Amino acid sequence: MIKEFRLPDLGEGLTESEILSWKVGVGDTVSLNQVIAEVETAKAVVELPSPFAGVVKELHEQPGSVVEVGKPIVSFEIPDDDGPGPSESAGLSSGAGEQAVETPKRQPNLVGYGAVVESSGRPTRRPRTFAAAGALETAAAPADEPAETRPVETRPTDRPRSTPPVRKLAKDLGLDLAQVTGTGPGGLITREDVHEFAGHAGEAATPTPALRGTRMAERETRTPIKGVRKHTAAAMVRSAFTAPHATEFLTIDVTPGIELLEKLRSGREFSGIKLTPLTLAAKAALVALRRNPALNSRWDEENQEIVTYNYVNLGIAAATPRGLTVPNIKDADALSLPQLAQALTALAETARAGRTTPDDLSGGTISITNIGVFGIDAGTPILNPGEAAILGLGAVRTMPWEYRGEVALRQVLTLSLSFDHRLVDGEQGSRFLADVGAIMAEPGMVLAVV
């Protein structure tokens, strides 16, 4: 029998996800819980396990497609161990061999679910092909008949196979996709196909609106708003227009802090551990929160309460190929400096590899954004939604600075602190920022503030 697997609820309250890649093809035999695809939610890349054991019959969506939750994405052929029942037998006799498709009434939640074994058999592996979204259906044929000789049933309502950006491009150019020949997998119409067709269409004609559109299309690039970028945009708008932001700045001489990092790197306890100004700033912020807990809180609008956390899940803004993400280090306040440095390194590597999980991205209580790595001195960071504060770390620069009554070249950086003025008063924000600055400028001040 054929069973459809519909895109499950990923446990984040989202309504759609993008298919990034398929790990299987048509004809592949898959086992229960085998990873069959990678999908991108608004927060992270998630591996999608198979809820069935059987043979891949059809892949309904192509990589790059944005799919709504509940929509079929793949069909499996699984053996009918119990044999056809009365209704199935009747269907076979009257349906001229038409396959019955059984759709599960409820798909499990991807996060933490354990799929139920649907079949104990392992069908014979079939030739591997790729059936993309909108592929033509092939009618049932005898097992010994070559696949390429089987009759193809077309549906008059099928539109040319292409992706939404390509359809938008064709519309902008005034082209009919039905006249374009696709050169992509399975006849998929690509952007190159559209541009090629547009060029040939105007070779024997005077300039037309379509050609003017072609020249205009070459002057700009359009990128669909989806995935992390879509989520980030919505979150930043929500934050900016919900929480009243206030931002303060503090420029400090961090020469002693930089010298301390150099000394620690040569120590046995920090062998092989990456130490950076971000490590120092993170530790300073964690210490400063002990005296300024208001910055480690959130506004509970529904219950009209201020929730102050007794732990710190420290978020670190990370620029990744997929866009900006803010994974957090759970219970960072309980970590020693070597442990914190290792956690920061692991967080950055995971984010760059695109393997940050939804759990890593949720539950943050306060964040740091390191704009100094881009050579920026200061900014006005926007709060991560649900958090009371975000600390911006600027670039460390060698500058003339007043030192012991004289002007000397010192290592200087600027800290930026944005906070939710509903939760944090100006005095509280100022004291926190001053504590962070004091610790980074004179690490020995930790003894005075803890």
Protein Blocks (a to p, Z undefined) as FASTA:
>chain_A
ZZddddddehlopabdcdfbdcbdehiacdehiafbdcddfkbccddddfbdcddfbdfb
dehiacdehiafbdcddddfkopafklmmmmmmnnopacddddfbdcdfehpacddfbfb
dcdddddddddehiacdddddfklcfklpccdddfklccdddfklmmmmmmnopafklpc
cfbehhiacfklmmmmmmmmmmmpccdfklmmmmmmmmpccdddehjllmmmmmmmmmmm
mmccddddddddfklmmmmmmmmmmpmklgoiacdfklmmmmmmmmmmmmmmmlmccddf
knopacddfbdcdddddddfkbccddddehkllpcfklmmmmmmmmmmmmmnopacfklm
goiabdcddfklnopabdcddddehiabdcdddddddddddeehiacddddddddddddf
klmcfklmmmmmmmmmmmmmmmmlmmmmZZ
